[in-house]
Amino acid sequence: LKVKHIVVCGHYNCGGIKSAMIPKDLGIMNPWLRNIRDVYRLHSEELNAIENEGMRYNRLVELNVQEQCVNVVKNPFVQRAMENGLEVHGWVFDLFTGKLIDLNLNFDKILENIKEIYDINE
């Protein structure tokens, strides 16, 4: 990879996130929504503890960005490039305020439980 930064960016008020949170058959959307539903499953304890529906949606947006960053970092080419300075960023765009929010993801902490499986540098 000959890039210095990879950005994974989601956005609040995402219709896909809202659709994924509804246990309903959505036809051709089902395969795409399955990935978001998997993120919900991985973080269901945290998400179910959020009573405010809008805040729960927003948190799922953030967690989806985080998990997609993890998917990027699992790639051996990305891992090698990270050793040479590549940075992976997780951002969320707030459609209402126009702000771009850096989630400041701590990949060492996020990946510590799966590092032995995916880290090619061990």
Jmol script that loads the backbone (N, CA, C; Angstrom):
load data "model"
ATOM      1  N   LEU A   1       0.846  -1.184   0.000  1.00  0.00           N
ATOM      2  CA  LEU A   1       0.000   0.000   0.000  1.00  0.00           C
ATOM      3  C   LEU A   1       0.884   1.236   0.000  1.00  0.00           C
ATOM      4  N   LYS A   2       0.557   2.148  -0.863  1.00  0.00           N
ATOM      5  CA  LYS A   2       1.353   3.368  -0.953  1.00  0.00           C
ATOM      6  C   LYS A   2       0.506   4.570  -0.553  1.00  0.00           C
ATOM      7  N   VAL A   3      -0.243   4.395   0.539  1.00  0.00           N
ATOM      8  CA  VAL A   3      -1.038   5.483   1.097  1.00  0.00           C
ATOM      9  C   VAL A   3      -0.620   5.662   2.554  1.00  0.00           C
ATOM     10  N   LYS A   4      -0.874   6.843   3.082  1.00  0.00           N
ATOM     11  CA  LYS A   4      -0.507   7.117   4.471  1.00  0.00           C
ATOM     12  C   LYS A   4      -1.684   7.010   5.423  1.00  0.00           C
ATOM     13  N   HIS A   5      -2.898   7.097   4.882  1.00  0.00           N
ATOM     14  CA  HIS A   5      -4.095   7.077   5.710  1.00  0.00           C
ATOM     15  C   HIS A   5      -5.211   6.291   5.027  1.00  0.00           C
ATOM     16  N   ILE A   6      -5.944   5.518   5.834  1.00  0.00           N
ATOM     17  CA  ILE A   6      -7.185   4.892   5.400  1.00  0.00           C
ATOM     18  C   ILE A   6      -8.263   5.406   6.340  1.00  0.00           C
ATOM     19  N   VAL A   7      -9.339   5.913   5.773  1.00  0.00           N
ATOM     20  CA  VAL A   7     -10.438   6.452   6.574  1.00  0.00           C
ATOM     21  C   VAL A   7     -11.678   5.602   6.356  1.00  0.00           C
ATOM     22  N   VAL A   8     -12.257   5.144   7.453  1.00  0.00           N
ATOM     23  CA  VAL A   8     -13.560   4.497   7.436  1.00  0.00           C
ATOM     24  C   VAL A   8     -14.506   5.512   8.063  1.00  0.00           C
ATOM     25  N   CYS A   9     -15.507   5.939   7.302  1.00  0.00           N
ATOM     26  CA  CYS A   9     -16.386   6.999   7.771  1.00  0.00           C
ATOM     27  C   CYS A   9     -17.846   6.574   7.671  1.00  0.00           C
ATOM     28  N   GLY A  10     -18.543   6.665   8.788  1.00  0.00           N
ATOM     29  CA  GLY A  10     -19.979   6.438   8.821  1.00  0.00           C
ATOM     30  C   GLY A  10     -20.673   7.764   9.033  1.00  0.00           C
ATOM     31  N   HIS A  11     -21.992   7.726   9.161  1.00  0.00           N
ATOM     32  CA  HIS A  11     -22.707   8.977   9.448  1.00  0.00           C
ATOM     33  C   HIS A  11     -23.899   8.710  10.338  1.00  0.00           C
ATOM     34  N   TYR A  12     -24.140   9.668  11.245  1.00  0.00           N
ATOM     35  CA  TYR A  12     -25.301   9.570  12.118  1.00  0.00           C
ATOM     36  C   TYR A  12     -26.573   9.674  11.288  1.00  0.00           C
ATOM     37  N   ASN A  13     -27.647   9.156  11.837  1.00  0.00           N
ATOM     38  CA  ASN A  13     -28.950   9.149  11.178  1.00  0.00           C
ATOM     39  C   ASN A  13     -28.921   8.291   9.907  1.00  0.00           C
ATOM     40  N   CYS A  14     -28.169   7.222   9.968  1.00  0.00           N
ATOM     41  CA  CYS A  14     -28.009   6.326   8.824  1.00  0.00           C
ATOM     42  C   CYS A  14     -29.219   5.394   8.722  1.00  0.00           C
ATOM     43  N   GLY A  15     -29.876   5.416   7.573  1.00  0.00           N
ATOM     44  CA  GLY A  15     -31.033   4.557   7.350  1.00  0.00           C
ATOM     45  C   GLY A  15     -30.693   3.079   7.406  1.00  0.00           C
ATOM     46  N   GLY A  16     -29.506   2.724   6.937  1.00  0.00           N
ATOM     47  CA  GLY A  16     -29.083   1.325   6.982  1.00  0.00           C
ATOM     48  C   GLY A  16     -28.945   0.829   8.409  1.00  0.00           C
ATOM     49  N   ILE A  17     -28.387   1.666   9.278  1.00  0.00           N
ATOM     50  CA  ILE A  17     -28.239   1.299  10.688  1.00  0.00           C
ATOM     51  C   ILE A  17     -29.623   1.115  11.314  1.00  0.00           C
ATOM     52  N   LYS A  18     -30.517   2.059  11.041  1.00  0.00           N
ATOM     53  CA  LYS A  18     -31.871   1.959  11.596  1.00  0.00           C
ATOM     54  C   LYS A  18     -32.575   0.709  11.088  1.00  0.00           C
ATOM     55  N   SER A  19     -32.426   0.408   9.803  1.00  0.00           N
ATOM     56  CA  SER A  19     -33.052  -0.786   9.237  1.00  0.00           C
ATOM     57  C   SER A  19     -32.494  -2.059   9.854  1.00  0.00           C
ATOM     58  N   ALA A  20     -31.187  -2.074  10.109  1.00  0.00           N
ATOM     59  CA  ALA A  20     -30.547  -3.266  10.673  1.00  0.00           C
ATOM     60  C   ALA A  20     -31.012  -3.548  12.086  1.00  0.00           C
ATOM     61  N   MET A  21     -31.486  -2.526  12.780  1.00  0.00           N
ATOM     62  CA  MET A  21     -31.922  -2.705  14.167  1.00  0.00           C
ATOM     63  C   MET A  21     -33.357  -3.230  14.258  1.00  0.00           C
ATOM     64  N   ILE A  22     -34.017  -3.370  13.129  1.00  0.00           N
ATOM     65  CA  ILE A  22     -35.390  -3.871  13.110  1.00  0.00           C
ATOM     66  C   ILE A  22     -35.360  -5.321  12.626  1.00  0.00           C
ATOM     67  N   PRO A  23     -35.776  -6.268  13.462  1.00  0.00           N
ATOM     68  CA  PRO A  23     -35.758  -7.674  13.044  1.00  0.00           C
ATOM     69  C   PRO A  23     -36.879  -7.949  12.041  1.00  0.00           C
ATOM     70  N   LYS A  24     -36.568  -7.684  10.788  1.00  0.00           N
ATOM     71  CA  LYS A  24     -37.572  -7.784   9.743  1.00  0.00           C
ATOM     72  C   LYS A  24     -36.888  -8.204   8.444  1.00  0.00           C
ATOM     73  N   ASP A  25     -37.580  -8.969   7.625  1.00  0.00           N
ATOM     74  CA  ASP A  25     -37.056  -9.366   6.319  1.00  0.00           C
ATOM     75  C   ASP A  25     -37.127  -8.161   5.388  1.00  0.00           C
ATOM     76  N   LEU A  26     -35.977  -7.710   4.934  1.00  0.00           N
ATOM     77  CA  LEU A  26     -35.911  -6.558   4.044  1.00  0.00           C
ATOM     78  C   LEU A  26     -35.411  -6.939   2.650  1.00  0.00           C
ATOM     79  N   GLY A  27     -35.675  -8.176   2.272  1.00  0.00           N
ATOM     80  CA  GLY A  27     -35.408  -8.626   0.908  1.00  0.00           C
ATOM     81  C   GLY A  27     -33.950  -8.532   0.514  1.00  0.00           C
ATOM     82  N   ILE A  28     -33.695  -7.853  -0.612  1.00  0.00           N
ATOM     83  CA  ILE A  28     -32.329  -7.784  -1.148  1.00  0.00           C
ATOM     84  C   ILE A  28     -31.385  -7.009  -0.238  1.00  0.00           C
ATOM     85  N   MET A  29     -31.916  -6.299   0.748  1.00  0.00           N
ATOM     86  CA  MET A  29     -31.080  -5.566   1.701  1.00  0.00           C
ATOM     87  C   MET A  29     -30.506  -6.492   2.774  1.00  0.00           C
ATOM     88  N   ASN A  30     -31.092  -7.664   2.963  1.00  0.00           N
ATOM     89  CA  ASN A  30     -30.695  -8.560   4.057  1.00  0.00           C
ATOM     90  C   ASN A  30     -29.194  -8.860   4.099  1.00  0.00           C
ATOM     91  N   PRO A  31     -28.541  -9.228   2.994  1.00  0.00           N
ATOM     92  CA  PRO A  31     -27.108  -9.531   3.083  1.00  0.00           C
ATOM     93  C   PRO A  31     -26.268  -8.335   3.543  1.00  0.00           C
ATOM     94  N   TRP A  32     -26.609  -7.150   3.093  1.00  0.00           N
ATOM     95  CA  TRP A  32     -25.865  -5.949   3.492  1.00  0.00           C
ATOM     96  C   TRP A  32     -26.121  -5.639   4.966  1.00  0.00           C
ATOM     97  N   LEU A  33     -27.364  -5.775   5.388  1.00  0.00           N
ATOM     98  CA  LEU A  33     -27.722  -5.461   6.773  1.00  0.00           C
ATOM     99  C   LEU A  33     -27.181  -6.504   7.742  1.00  0.00           C
ATOM    100  N   ARG A  34     -26.931  -7.718   7.260  1.00  0.00           N
ATOM    101  CA  ARG A  34     -26.399  -8.764   8.138  1.00  0.00           C
ATOM    102  C   ARG A  34     -25.113  -8.334   8.815  1.00  0.00           C
ATOM    103  N   ASN A  35     -24.245  -7.636   8.084  1.00  0.00           N
ATOM    104  CA  ASN A  35     -22.983  -7.183   8.675  1.00  0.00           C
ATOM    105  C   ASN A  35     -23.218  -6.217   9.830  1.00  0.00           C
ATOM    106  N   ILE A  36     -24.173  -5.323   9.663  1.00  0.00           N
ATOM    107  CA  ILE A  36     -24.484  -4.370  10.734  1.00  0.00           C
ATOM    108  C   ILE A  36     -25.138  -5.113  11.895  1.00  0.00           C
ATOM    109  N   ARG A  37     -25.992  -6.061  11.582  1.00  0.00           N
ATOM    110  CA  ARG A  37     -26.626  -6.857  12.646  1.00  0.00           C
ATOM    111  C   ARG A  37     -25.580  -7.656  13.417  1.00  0.00           C
ATOM    112  N   ASP A  38     -24.548  -8.119  12.738  1.00  0.00           N
ATOM    113  CA  ASP A  38     -23.455  -8.807  13.427  1.00  0.00           C
ATOM    114  C   ASP A  38     -22.747  -7.861  14.398  1.00  0.00           C
ATOM    115  N   VAL A  39     -22.572  -6.607  14.001  1.00  0.00           N
ATOM    116  CA  VAL A  39     -21.964  -5.611  14.897  1.00  0.00           C
ATOM    117  C   VAL A  39     -22.866  -5.421  16.116  1.00  0.00           C
ATOM    118  N   TYR A  40     -24.179  -5.350  15.871  1.00  0.00           N
ATOM    119  CA  TYR A  40     -25.117  -5.225  16.990  1.00  0.00           C
ATOM    120  C   TYR A  40     -24.968  -6.423  17.934  1.00  0.00           C
ATOM    121  N   ARG A  41     -24.896  -7.618  17.352  1.00  0.00           N
ATOM    122  CA  ARG A  41     -24.768  -8.835  18.170  1.00  0.00           C
ATOM    123  C   ARG A  41     -23.506  -8.799  19.028  1.00  0.00           C
ATOM    124  N   LEU A  42     -22.397  -8.360  18.451  1.00  0.00           N
ATOM    125  CA  LEU A  42     -21.136  -8.292  19.184  1.00  0.00           C
ATOM    126  C   LEU A  42     -21.185  -7.299  20.339  1.00  0.00           C
ATOM    127  N   HIS A  43     -21.996  -6.275  20.196  1.00  0.00           N
ATOM    128  CA  HIS A  43     -22.036  -5.197  21.189  1.00  0.00           C
ATOM    129  C   HIS A  43     -23.428  -5.038  21.806  1.00  0.00           C
ATOM    130  N   SER A  44     -24.219  -6.104  21.784  1.00  0.00           N
ATOM    131  CA  SER A  44     -25.619  -6.007  22.223  1.00  0.00           C
ATOM    132  C   SER A  44     -25.757  -5.591  23.682  1.00  0.00           C
ATOM    133  N   GLU A  45     -24.872  -6.037  24.541  1.00  0.00           N
ATOM    134  CA  GLU A  45     -24.988  -5.671  25.952  1.00  0.00           C
ATOM    135  C   GLU A  45     -24.892  -4.153  26.125  1.00  0.00           C
ATOM    136  N   GLU A  46     -23.881  -3.556  25.505  1.00  0.00           N
ATOM    137  CA  GLU A  46     -23.732  -2.097  25.580  1.00  0.00           C
ATOM    138  C   GLU A  46     -24.910  -1.381  24.931  1.00  0.00           C
ATOM    139  N   LEU A  47     -25.291  -1.819  23.741  1.00  0.00           N
ATOM    140  CA  LEU A  47     -26.358  -1.140  23.008  1.00  0.00           C
ATOM    141  C   LEU A  47     -27.712  -1.269  23.702  1.00  0.00           C
ATOM    142  N   ASN A  48     -28.020  -2.446  24.226  1.00  0.00           N
ATOM    143  CA  ASN A  48     -29.303  -2.644  24.885  1.00  0.00           C
ATOM    144  C   ASN A  48     -29.419  -1.860  26.187  1.00  0.00           C
ATOM    145  N   ALA A  49     -28.303  -1.453  26.741  1.00  0.00           N
ATOM    146  CA  ALA A  49     -28.316  -0.653  27.967  1.00  0.00           C
ATOM    147  C   ALA A  49     -28.632   0.819  27.686  1.00  0.00           C
ATOM    148  N   ILE A  50     -28.616   1.219  26.427  1.00  0.00           N
ATOM    149  CA  ILE A  50     -28.909   2.612  26.054  1.00  0.00           C
ATOM    150  C   ILE A  50     -30.404   2.728  25.827  1.00  0.00           C
ATOM    151  N   GLU A  51     -31.070   3.456  26.712  1.00  0.00           N
ATOM    152  CA  GLU A  51     -32.534   3.554  26.639  1.00  0.00           C
ATOM    153  C   GLU A  51     -33.014   4.461  25.513  1.00  0.00           C
ATOM    154  N   ASN A  52     -32.304   5.539  25.258  1.00  0.00           N
ATOM    155  CA  ASN A  52     -32.708   6.487  24.228  1.00  0.00           C
ATOM    156  C   ASN A  52     -32.416   5.886  22.852  1.00  0.00           C
ATOM    157  N   GLU A  53     -33.479   5.721  22.068  1.00  0.00           N
ATOM    158  CA  GLU A  53     -33.346   5.053  20.775  1.00  0.00           C
ATOM    159  C   GLU A  53     -32.378   5.781  19.837  1.00  0.00           C
ATOM    160  N   GLY A  54     -32.463   7.102  19.779  1.00  0.00           N
ATOM    161  CA  GLY A  54     -31.572   7.878  18.916  1.00  0.00           C
ATOM    162  C   GLY A  54     -30.117   7.723  19.320  1.00  0.00           C
ATOM    163  N   MET A  55     -29.875   7.713  20.631  1.00  0.00           N
ATOM    164  CA  MET A  55     -28.500   7.529  21.114  1.00  0.00           C
ATOM    165  C   MET A  55     -28.006   6.119  20.815  1.00  0.00           C
ATOM    166  N   ARG A  56     -28.916   5.136  20.896  1.00  0.00           N
ATOM    167  CA  ARG A  56     -28.552   3.753  20.568  1.00  0.00           C
ATOM    168  C   ARG A  56     -28.182   3.641  19.092  1.00  0.00           C
ATOM    169  N   TYR A  57     -28.976   4.279  18.206  1.00  0.00           N
ATOM    170  CA  TYR A  57     -28.648   4.286  16.776  1.00  0.00           C
ATOM    171  C   TYR A  57     -27.275   4.901  16.541  1.00  0.00           C
ATOM    172  N   ASN A  58     -27.047   6.054  17.160  1.00  0.00           N
ATOM    173  CA  ASN A  58     -25.765   6.735  16.963  1.00  0.00           C
ATOM    174  C   ASN A  58     -24.598   5.886  17.456  1.00  0.00           C
ATOM    175  N   ARG A  59     -24.791   5.211  18.587  1.00  0.00           N
ATOM    176  CA  ARG A  59     -23.715   4.374  19.103  1.00  0.00           C
ATOM    177  C   ARG A  59     -23.459   3.197  18.164  1.00  0.00           C
ATOM    178  N   LEU A  60     -24.512   2.639  17.569  1.00  0.00           N
ATOM    179  CA  LEU A  60     -24.304   1.554  16.618  1.00  0.00           C
ATOM    180  C   LEU A  60     -23.555   2.056  15.387  1.00  0.00           C
ATOM    181  N   VAL A  61     -23.807   3.282  14.964  1.00  0.00           N
ATOM    182  CA  VAL A  61     -23.034   3.868  13.863  1.00  0.00           C
ATOM    183  C   VAL A  61     -21.552   3.864  14.236  1.00  0.00           C
ATOM    184  N   GLU A  62     -21.236   4.344  15.445  1.00  0.00           N
ATOM    185  CA  GLU A  62     -19.841   4.404  15.891  1.00  0.00           C
ATOM    186  C   GLU A  62     -19.221   3.019  15.987  1.00  0.00           C
ATOM    187  N   LEU A  63     -19.967   2.074  16.548  1.00  0.00           N
ATOM    188  CA  LEU A  63     -19.449   0.706  16.680  1.00  0.00           C
ATOM    189  C   LEU A  63     -19.279   0.042  15.323  1.00  0.00           C
ATOM    190  N   ASN A  64     -20.145   0.346  14.376  1.00  0.00           N
ATOM    191  CA  ASN A  64     -19.997  -0.199  13.030  1.00  0.00           C
ATOM    192  C   ASN A  64     -18.725   0.335  12.378  1.00  0.00           C
ATOM    193  N   VAL A  65     -18.458   1.624  12.538  1.00  0.00           N
ATOM    194  CA  VAL A  65     -17.210   2.193  12.013  1.00  0.00           C
ATOM    195  C   VAL A  65     -16.022   1.479  12.660  1.00  0.00           C
ATOM    196  N   GLN A  66     -16.088   1.301  13.973  1.00  0.00           N
ATOM    197  CA  GLN A  66     -14.997   0.628  14.683  1.00  0.00           C
ATOM    198  C   GLN A  66     -14.773  -0.777  14.134  1.00  0.00           C
ATOM    199  N   GLU A  67     -15.842  -1.545  13.976  1.00  0.00           N
ATOM    200  CA  GLU A  67     -15.696  -2.920  13.501  1.00  0.00           C
ATOM    201  C   GLU A  67     -15.203  -2.976  12.057  1.00  0.00           C
ATOM    202  N   GLN A  68     -15.602  -2.023  11.241  1.00  0.00           N
ATOM    203  CA  GLN A  68     -15.103  -1.999   9.862  1.00  0.00           C
ATOM    204  C   GLN A  68     -13.627  -1.612   9.831  1.00  0.00           C
ATOM    205  N   CYS A  69     -13.201  -0.754  10.762  1.00  0.00           N
ATOM    206  CA  CYS A  69     -11.765  -0.464  10.890  1.00  0.00           C
ATOM    207  C   CYS A  69     -11.009  -1.722  11.298  1.00  0.00           C
ATOM    208  N   VAL A  70     -11.580  -2.482  12.218  1.00  0.00           N
ATOM    209  CA  VAL A  70     -10.958  -3.745  12.631  1.00  0.00           C
ATOM    210  C   VAL A  70     -10.823  -4.671  11.425  1.00  0.00           C
ATOM    211  N   ASN A  71     -11.849  -4.735  10.583  1.00  0.00           N
ATOM    212  CA  ASN A  71     -11.775  -5.570   9.382  1.00  0.00           C
ATOM    213  C   ASN A  71     -10.639  -5.122   8.474  1.00  0.00           C
ATOM    214  N   VAL A  72     -10.433  -3.823   8.363  1.00  0.00           N
ATOM    215  CA  VAL A  72      -9.328  -3.296   7.552  1.00  0.00           C
ATOM    216  C   VAL A  72      -7.995  -3.706   8.169  1.00  0.00           C
ATOM    217  N   VAL A  73      -7.876  -3.548   9.490  1.00  0.00           N
ATOM    218  CA  VAL A  73      -6.606  -3.826  10.175  1.00  0.00           C
ATOM    219  C   VAL A  73      -6.278  -5.315  10.184  1.00  0.00           C
ATOM    220  N   LYS A  74      -7.259  -6.185  10.031  1.00  0.00           N
ATOM    221  CA  LYS A  74      -7.000  -7.624   9.963  1.00  0.00           C
ATOM    222  C   LYS A  74      -6.224  -7.999   8.708  1.00  0.00           C
ATOM    223  N   ASN A  75      -6.268  -7.166   7.691  1.00  0.00           N
ATOM    224  CA  ASN A  75      -5.627  -7.461   6.416  1.00  0.00           C
ATOM    225  C   ASN A  75      -4.102  -7.429   6.562  1.00  0.00           C
ATOM    226  N   PRO A  76      -3.408  -8.483   6.150  1.00  0.00           N
ATOM    227  CA  PRO A  76      -1.951  -8.523   6.289  1.00  0.00           C
ATOM    228  C   PRO A  76      -1.223  -7.379   5.566  1.00  0.00           C
ATOM    229  N   PHE A  77      -1.726  -6.946   4.420  1.00  0.00           N
ATOM    230  CA  PHE A  77      -1.092  -5.841   3.705  1.00  0.00           C
ATOM    231  C   PHE A  77      -1.194  -4.553   4.515  1.00  0.00           C
ATOM    232  N   VAL A  78      -2.325  -4.361   5.150  1.00  0.00           N
ATOM    233  CA  VAL A  78      -2.515  -3.177   5.987  1.00  0.00           C
ATOM    234  C   VAL A  78      -1.603  -3.260   7.205  1.00  0.00           C
ATOM    235  N   GLN A  79      -1.503  -4.441   7.814  1.00  0.00           N
ATOM    236  CA  GLN A  79      -0.631  -4.592   8.982  1.00  0.00           C
ATOM    237  C   GLN A  79       0.812  -4.258   8.631  1.00  0.00           C
ATOM    238  N   ARG A  80       1.270  -4.739   7.500  1.00  0.00           N
ATOM    239  CA  ARG A  80       2.648  -4.426   7.086  1.00  0.00           C
ATOM    240  C   ARG A  80       2.813  -2.929   6.853  1.00  0.00           C
ATOM    241  N   ALA A  81       1.833  -2.326   6.201  1.00  0.00           N
ATOM    242  CA  ALA A  81       1.900  -0.887   5.928  1.00  0.00           C
ATOM    243  C   ALA A  81       1.835  -0.073   7.224  1.00  0.00           C
ATOM    244  N   MET A  82       1.102  -0.566   8.218  1.00  0.00           N
ATOM    245  CA  MET A  82       1.025   0.141   9.503  1.00  0.00           C
ATOM    246  C   MET A  82       2.385   0.172  10.192  1.00  0.00           C
ATOM    247  N   GLU A  83       3.179  -0.865   9.970  1.00  0.00           N
ATOM    248  CA  GLU A  83       4.538  -0.869  10.515  1.00  0.00           C
ATOM    249  C   GLU A  83       5.379   0.243   9.908  1.00  0.00           C
ATOM    250  N   ASN A  84       4.999   0.676   8.711  1.00  0.00           N
ATOM    251  CA  ASN A  84       5.735   1.733   8.012  1.00  0.00           C
ATOM    252  C   ASN A  84       5.004   3.079   8.056  1.00  0.00           C
ATOM    253  N   GLY A  85       4.082   3.225   8.998  1.00  0.00           N
ATOM    254  CA  GLY A  85       3.476   4.530   9.202  1.00  0.00           C
ATOM    255  C   GLY A  85       2.055   4.719   8.723  1.00  0.00           C
ATOM    256  N   LEU A  86       1.454   3.720   8.066  1.00  0.00           N
ATOM    257  CA  LEU A  86       0.061   3.845   7.657  1.00  0.00           C
ATOM    258  C   LEU A  86      -0.817   4.008   8.889  1.00  0.00           C
ATOM    259  N   GLU A  87      -1.779   4.903   8.823  1.00  0.00           N
ATOM    260  CA  GLU A  87      -2.727   5.096   9.916  1.00  0.00           C
ATOM    261  C   GLU A  87      -4.137   4.789   9.412  1.00  0.00           C
ATOM    262  N   VAL A  88      -4.899   4.089  10.248  1.00  0.00           N
ATOM    263  CA  VAL A  88      -6.300   3.804   9.959  1.00  0.00           C
ATOM    264  C   VAL A  88      -7.126   4.674  10.906  1.00  0.00           C
ATOM    265  N   HIS A  89      -8.100   5.363  10.341  1.00  0.00           N
ATOM    266  CA  HIS A  89      -8.927   6.290  11.120  1.00  0.00           C
ATOM    267  C   HIS A  89     -10.390   5.888  11.043  1.00  0.00           C
ATOM    268  N   GLY A  90     -11.080   5.984  12.158  1.00  0.00           N
ATOM    269  CA  GLY A  90     -12.521   5.786  12.206  1.00  0.00           C
ATOM    270  C   GLY A  90     -13.195   7.114  12.485  1.00  0.00           C
ATOM    271  N   TRP A  91     -14.001   7.569  11.553  1.00  0.00           N
ATOM    272  CA  TRP A  91     -14.674   8.862  11.678  1.00  0.00           C
ATOM    273  C   TRP A  91     -16.175   8.680  11.520  1.00  0.00           C
ATOM    274  N   VAL A  92     -16.912   9.644  12.088  1.00  0.00           N
ATOM    275  CA  VAL A  92     -18.359   9.708  11.896  1.00  0.00           C
ATOM    276  C   VAL A  92     -18.709  11.126  11.490  1.00  0.00           C
ATOM    277  N   PHE A  93     -19.519  11.244  10.459  1.00  0.00           N
ATOM    278  CA  PHE A  93     -19.997  12.551  10.009  1.00  0.00           C
ATOM    279  C   PHE A  93     -21.368  12.794  10.618  1.00  0.00           C
ATOM    280  N   ASP A  94     -21.521  13.931  11.288  1.00  0.00           N
ATOM    281  CA  ASP A  94     -22.810  14.314  11.865  1.00  0.00           C
ATOM    282  C   ASP A  94     -23.535  15.186  10.841  1.00  0.00           C
ATOM    283  N   LEU A  95     -24.552  14.624  10.232  1.00  0.00           N
ATOM    284  CA  LEU A  95     -25.290  15.322   9.171  1.00  0.00           C
ATOM    285  C   LEU A  95     -25.952  16.607   9.658  1.00  0.00           C
ATOM    286  N   PHE A  96     -26.286  16.667  10.948  1.00  0.00           N
ATOM    287  CA  PHE A  96     -27.017  17.820  11.466  1.00  0.00           C
ATOM    288  C   PHE A  96     -26.103  18.992  11.811  1.00  0.00           C
ATOM    289  N   THR A  97     -24.902  18.691  12.313  1.00  0.00           N
ATOM    290  CA  THR A  97     -23.986  19.770  12.705  1.00  0.00           C
ATOM    291  C   THR A  97     -22.923  20.044  11.651  1.00  0.00           C
ATOM    292  N   GLY A  98     -22.731  19.082  10.738  1.00  0.00           N
ATOM    293  CA  GLY A  98     -21.676  19.224   9.737  1.00  0.00           C
ATOM    294  C   GLY A  98     -20.299  18.875  10.282  1.00  0.00           C
ATOM    295  N   LYS A  99     -20.248  18.351  11.508  1.00  0.00           N
ATOM    296  CA  LYS A  99     -18.958  18.019  12.121  1.00  0.00           C
ATOM    297  C   LYS A  99     -18.504  16.623  11.725  1.00  0.00           C
ATOM    298  N   LEU A 100     -17.210  16.498  11.536  1.00  0.00           N
ATOM    299  CA  LEU A 100     -16.572  15.217  11.298  1.00  0.00           C
ATOM    300  C   LEU A 100     -15.902  14.819  12.607  1.00  0.00           C
ATOM    301  N   ILE A 101     -16.314  13.715  13.174  1.00  0.00           N
ATOM    302  CA  ILE A 101     -15.874  13.305  14.502  1.00  0.00           C
ATOM    303  C   ILE A 101     -14.884  12.154  14.387  1.00  0.00           C
ATOM    304  N   ASP A 102     -13.681  12.357  14.919  1.00  0.00           N
ATOM    305  CA  ASP A 102     -12.670  11.306  14.968  1.00  0.00           C
ATOM    306  C   ASP A 102     -12.966  10.453  16.193  1.00  0.00           C
ATOM    307  N   LEU A 103     -13.187   9.168  16.013  1.00  0.00           N
ATOM    308  CA  LEU A 103     -13.488   8.281  17.131  1.00  0.00           C
ATOM    309  C   LEU A 103     -12.249   7.944  17.956  1.00  0.00           C
ATOM    310  N   ASN A 104     -11.072   8.357  17.495  1.00  0.00           N
ATOM    311  CA  ASN A 104      -9.814   8.128  18.226  1.00  0.00           C
ATOM    312  C   ASN A 104      -9.728   6.676  18.714  1.00  0.00           C
ATOM    313  N   LEU A 105      -9.858   5.752  17.791  1.00  0.00           N
ATOM    314  CA  LEU A 105      -9.866   4.339  18.128  1.00  0.00           C
ATOM    315  C   LEU A 105      -8.491   3.870  18.590  1.00  0.00           C
ATOM    316  N   ASN A 106      -8.476   3.156  19.689  1.00  0.00           N
ATOM    317  CA  ASN A 106      -7.250   2.585  20.232  1.00  0.00           C
ATOM    318  C   ASN A 106      -7.170   1.135  19.750  1.00  0.00           C
ATOM    319  N   PHE A 107      -6.501   0.931  18.626  1.00  0.00           N
ATOM    320  CA  PHE A 107      -6.482  -0.395  18.020  1.00  0.00           C
ATOM    321  C   PHE A 107      -5.765  -1.419  18.884  1.00  0.00           C
ATOM    322  N   ASP A 108      -4.761  -1.013  19.648  1.00  0.00           N
ATOM    323  CA  ASP A 108      -4.087  -1.976  20.525  1.00  0.00           C
ATOM    324  C   ASP A 108      -5.082  -2.572  21.517  1.00  0.00           C
ATOM    325  N   LYS A 109      -5.914  -1.731  22.110  1.00  0.00           N
ATOM    326  CA  LYS A 109      -6.905  -2.212  23.083  1.00  0.00           C
ATOM    327  C   LYS A 109      -8.023  -2.988  22.386  1.00  0.00           C
ATOM    328  N   ILE A 110      -8.518  -2.451  21.283  1.00  0.00           N
ATOM    329  CA  ILE A 110      -9.626  -3.090  20.571  1.00  0.00           C
ATOM    330  C   ILE A 110      -9.236  -4.479  20.072  1.00  0.00           C
ATOM    331  N   LEU A 111      -7.989  -4.618  19.637  1.00  0.00           N
ATOM    332  CA  LEU A 111      -7.556  -5.873  19.016  1.00  0.00           C
ATOM    333  C   LEU A 111      -6.864  -6.845  19.969  1.00  0.00           C
ATOM    334  N   GLU A 112      -6.699  -6.460  21.249  1.00  0.00           N
ATOM    335  CA  GLU A 112      -5.900  -7.296  22.143  1.00  0.00           C
ATOM    336  C   GLU A 112      -6.437  -8.719  22.288  1.00  0.00           C
ATOM    337  N   ASN A 113      -7.749  -8.901  22.221  1.00  0.00           N
ATOM    338  CA  ASN A 113      -8.311 -10.241  22.388  1.00  0.00           C
ATOM    339  C   ASN A 113      -8.267 -11.093  21.120  1.00  0.00           C
ATOM    340  N   ILE A 114      -8.012 -10.469  19.978  1.00  0.00           N
ATOM    341  CA  ILE A 114      -7.964 -11.242  18.732  1.00  0.00           C
ATOM    342  C   ILE A 114      -6.599 -11.171  18.059  1.00  0.00           C
ATOM    343  N   LYS A 115      -5.661 -10.484  18.704  1.00  0.00           N
ATOM    344  CA  LYS A 115      -4.345 -10.281  18.102  1.00  0.00           C
ATOM    345  C   LYS A 115      -3.664 -11.612  17.761  1.00  0.00           C
ATOM    346  N   GLU A 116      -3.776 -12.581  18.626  1.00  0.00           N
ATOM    347  CA  GLU A 116      -3.097 -13.856  18.375  1.00  0.00           C
ATOM    348  C   GLU A 116      -3.633 -14.561  17.137  1.00  0.00           C
ATOM    349  N   ILE A 117      -4.836 -14.225  16.722  1.00  0.00           N
ATOM    350  CA  ILE A 117      -5.435 -14.853  15.546  1.00  0.00           C
ATOM    351  C   ILE A 117      -5.041 -14.117  14.264  1.00  0.00           C
ATOM    352  N   TYR A 118      -5.050 -12.784  14.325  1.00  0.00           N
ATOM    353  CA  TYR A 118      -4.912 -11.988  13.105  1.00  0.00           C
ATOM    354  C   TYR A 118      -3.556 -11.308  12.915  1.00  0.00           C
ATOM    355  N   ASP A 119      -2.761 -11.172  13.969  1.00  0.00           N
ATOM    356  CA  ASP A 119      -1.520 -10.418  13.860  1.00  0.00           C
ATOM    357  C   ASP A 119      -0.472 -11.243  13.129  1.00  0.00           C
ATOM    358  N   ILE A 120      -0.127 -10.805  11.919  1.00  0.00           N
ATOM    359  CA  ILE A 120       0.859 -11.547  11.128  1.00  0.00           C
ATOM    360  C   ILE A 120       2.287 -11.231  11.555  1.00  0.00           C
ATOM    361  N   ASN A 121       2.443 -10.246  12.446  1.00  0.00           N
ATOM    362  CA  ASN A 121       3.777  -9.811  12.854  1.00  0.00           C
ATOM    363  C   ASN A 121       4.274 -10.510  14.107  1.00  0.00           C
ATOM    364  N   GLU A 122       3.469 -11.388  14.639  1.00  0.00           N
ATOM    365  CA  GLU A 122       3.856 -12.097  15.881  1.00  0.00           C
ATOM    366  C   GLU A 122       4.930 -13.123  15.579  1.00  0.00           C
TER     367      GLU A 122
END
end "model"
wireframe off; spacefill off
backbone 0.3
color backbone group
